[in-house]
Amino acid sequence: MTTKTALPEDPPASLRHRLFWAVGGVLAVALLGLVVFALSVRAELDQASARGSSDLALAADRLTTGLQRYRELAVFLSDHPTVLALVFAQAPGDSPKQATSDLLRGLADKTGAHSIMVVDGAEGGDGQMLAAAGEARLPTGARAAVRRAMDGALGVAHFVDLEGRRRYVFAAPVFTPGGPAKGAVVVNVDIGLLEWGWPTEASAIYFTDQYGVVFVSNRSELVLRGGSAGPLPITHTYNVSGHDIWRHEAGPYIPSPALHLTRPLPVVGLEAELLMDLRPVLGIAGLQAGMASALALVFAAFLFFAMERRRTLSEANLRLEARVATRTEALELANRELQHEVHERHEAEARLKRAQADLVQAGKLSALGEMSAGISHELNQPLMAIRSFAENAQAFLERENPAKAADNLGRISELARRMGRIIKNLRAFARQEPETITDVELTSVIEAALEMTQAKISNAGVTLDWTPGAQIWVRGGEVRLQQVVMNLLSNAVDAMKTSSETEEEDKRIEIRLTPGDTTRLTIADTGPGISEPEKIFDPFYTTKEVGASEGMGLGLSISYGLVQSFGGRIRGENRPDQSGTGGGAVFTIELQPAQRNDAQPKTPGESLDATY
């Protein structure tokens, strides 16, 4: 007998000791997280600063490059012969002015400059307009640049015009040979158009002038802010490891908190500044600190619970072994029951297959029974004819007329071949065909079925519309396909027997073969049609009169199962009652075509469109 020993409870001192270590561990994990966060922020700030400096340098190069081409345009035009001819013309006229205007207009269109002007040094150095493209008068803000150009240096100025557009101006002096400047070429740039072609940046980049005003930026809400126009709404500034951090309220699309970087641009008289979003930096640092804290917490928890687990491990092992034994016994019992069920299902499936095979064979024998009278007539007629032809041949031989006797013997031979063909089809139809699927020639299957049902069709006065064509090979079983075709033909004849004999109706069966990706066999009649198309393939469903000779309603159900076993489909429906065609039922069988390359076309036979 096994007894369980109760574990002693922990004393209060032990509980306080474990609580102390638990609180200490949590505090240590929190401290570790703060240290990792601070170190990660510093490391990420260094990387962000390097990326921001690179982005700022690219933006500065983009701006200076964009402005430098207009500076070079002004210098280039100051030495252009057409401009020199206009500035130094002794007798002013329309020809130099028109040529210069055309030149300036073409260059303004090609370079995207807002306007290009040629001025002289009159009017106190402010410049008198000689030729222009883009605007007709010299802007007020450009006069300082023109006065500097008249002093012999390259004039540069930026301003905001009366329409609120930001302008950047280059004025290149036009020197007299060996003397002072007599005129200037002024190239005017619209900064807004220059900004339009810049790529989208995640960071806010802007350029300020000597007054601290934002003159160029990739954020429209920063343009013309700062300086006397109003400083940026900076709320806090920090310095972390030599990095300048800003918090501001400049707008929802300006990152905050942000890393602030600057870069002087003496070439264009501006200073480039960048505000890089620090939320990804803080997010990465927080994630690293969280991961470090989580790992430390997991490690501490592992150490904390290690001893507790060791204490309960033996007891848990005992409980686990008992549960495993119980579960194993249940699984073994379930496995035996499952094997027994699988065995029973296999036996049931075998019985079902045998029953289906017996049902198919019974259906064939039933069909042979229904056709027995017609088949006996088909065999009795040739036998009677053979007897008559044999007696006639004997009489012709006695009369020494061998030609007539030979003709009668030939007819006897043809009748014997016909009887042999009928008996061969009957023997093939009655045999137990294996369930394997092979390549079957569908035209010969239809011919064999017609040969066995010919007597029933002719006795019912039905016209058969069927013309054999080329060989069509499908996947299926030859005998089972014959049974399906015979069943549909027999049902069509039985359906048309109900037609009124007092009315001269067209009793006709049409058989059509349509090859393609899916081979379709269509059998249509001109009978009364199908009253309940959705039930025709149900077992024991029949519209015939109750009686032993009328069947049990299994023919179409058997046919449905046979076609399904070939991987095909069968459906029945009523065709519309149209003038000249009549109503009736249409059964369509869809079969998979066989992939045969050696199938030779069959010589088309004569049409069987005749009334028996």
Buried (B, 14 or more C-beta within 10 A) or exposed (E): EEEEEEEEEEEEEEEEEBEEEEEEBEEBBBEBBEEBBBBBBBBBBEEBBEEBBEBBBEBBEBBBEBBBBBBBBBBBBBEBEBBBBBBBBEEEEEEBBEBBBEBBBEBBEEBBBBBBBBBBBEEEBBBEBBBBBBBEEBBEBBBBBBBBBBEEEBBBBBBBBEEEBBBBBBBBBBBEEEEEBBBBBBBBBBBBBBBEEBEEBEBBBBBBBEEBBBBBBBBEEBBBBBBEEEEBEEEEEEEEEEBBBBBBEBBEEBBBBBBBBEBEBEEBBBBBBBBBBBEEBBEBBBEBBEEBBEEBBEEBEEEEEEEEEEEEEEEEEEEEEEEEEEEEEEEEEEEEEEEEEEEEEEEEEEEEEEEBBEBBBEBBEBBBEBBEEBBEEBBEBBEEBBEEBBEBBEEBBEEEEEEBBEBBBEBBEBBEEBBEEBEEBBEBBEEEBEEEBEBBBBBBBBBBBBBBBBBBBBBBBBBBBBEBEEBBBBBBBBBBBBBBBBBBBBBBBBBBBEBEEEEEEEBBBBBBBEBEEEBBBBBBBBBBBBEEEEEBBEEEBBBBEEEEEEBBBBBBBBBBBBBEBBEBBBBBEBBEEEEEBBBBBBBBBBBBBBEEEEBEEBEEEEEBEEEB
